[in-house]
Amino acid sequence: MIFTDERNFARWFIIISSLLIVGLILWNTSIFFERLKQDEREKMEIWAAAQAFLDKADEDTDIALTLQILNKNTSIPTIWVDENGKIIDGMNISPETRNSPEKLQDYLNLLKEENEPIEMVLGKNQVHKIYYGDSPLLTKIKYYPIGLLLIIFLFIGVVYFFYTTTKSSEQNKLWAGMAKETAHQIGTPLSSLIGWTEILKEENVNKSYISEIEKDIERLLTITDRFSKIGSAPILSKTEIIQATKESFTYLKSRSSDLIEFQISTPYSPIYVNLNETLYSWTIENLVKNAMDAMRGKGKLSIEIKQDSNWVFIYIKDNGKGISKSKHSLIFEPGYTSKKRGWGLGLSLAKRIIEEYHKGKIRVFQSEINKGTTFQITLKKFNTYS
């Protein structure tokens, strides 16, 4: 618990610190941008004053400094208009725009939106206006915060992806280790039970008793085999899926309440898929048990198998309490459960077995609250594998 609290504190500390740093960078960028923008306006005001001075100067006036000031503007786009709004001249504008009256007028309208014009009083009290835009440097700084935010979001995304991937990998290793350890722990007493069964046979104990014990031993062997396969790639082989489904169905039916009505509907012709039968039966068992829990031990449960030219579809349907649409994906997450007991691993294991090991699909096909749920398993038929 302490370790978890420390990790949460560190996570929030990093997030808050990152946001503060980003906020400070954006704040300083904004201040720098406004100062630079003010500097450019002051330069344009000096330029306009120099232009007015040049217009009023006579032949004896020394205009060298004035011309030097006017020639300093090499980056700020500028358009000069008279009292009637007619364009007189332009500077630092592309030749394509400058040589086209329509494009030049459009560019003037754009400059009017960027900055307030600077008035320039010439001879005979003529008031002309200088419209100017942001320099290329100022334009780049304007979009700098956007680029910075994109980089920050990308960085956060990479960190989040790395964190979730690492966490998921750790969980997978943990569950796989627990499963293999469980299989190992079951194996020792199971070997002993098999030995005791042989002794009971020699003691002429009622054969029906021994038969039931052997069924339970066989069941334990199946469970051990299932758990030992978690965390490693299972071996798939050509399997007749109708027969495999019926075997799981029959086993579950014989060990379920008489208050549950079981039905199964399958095609008459065999269907072959690339399958690990042990893990597939585990999937069917998890889905059927989930359905029985949803019906609270009483209701109607059916399994139906359909097919098309490439795929086989297995439907497990119950008339239980149903699942809200918002939880259709959530129920497959490890640890999610609506029951008071259980680890919430049944549907998660089913999804992993079908989608990761068999490259199929499993989903909630249909569900209505208080009317029931239908799960759909989709597997590729054997003859379509390359």
Secondary structure, DSSP 8 states (H G I E B T S, - for coil): -HHHHHHHHHHHHHHHHHHHHHHHHHHHHHHHHHHHHHHHHHHHHHHHHHHHHHHH--TTS--HHHHHHHHT-SSS-EEEE-TTS-EEEEES--HHHHT-HHHHHHHHHHHHHHS--EEEE-GGG-EEEEEE---HHHHHHHHHHHHHHHHHHHHHHHHHHHHHHHHHHHHHHHHHHHHHHHHHHHHHHHHHHHHHHHHHHHTT--HHHHHHHHHHHHHHHHHHHHHHHTTS----EEEEHHHHHHHHHHHHHHTS-TTEEEEEE--SS--EEEE-HHHHHHHHHHHHHHHHHHTTT-EEEEEEEEE-SSEEEEEEEE-SS---GGGTTGGGSTT--SSSSS-S-HHHHHHIIIIIIS--EEEEEEEETTTEEEEEEEEEBGGG--
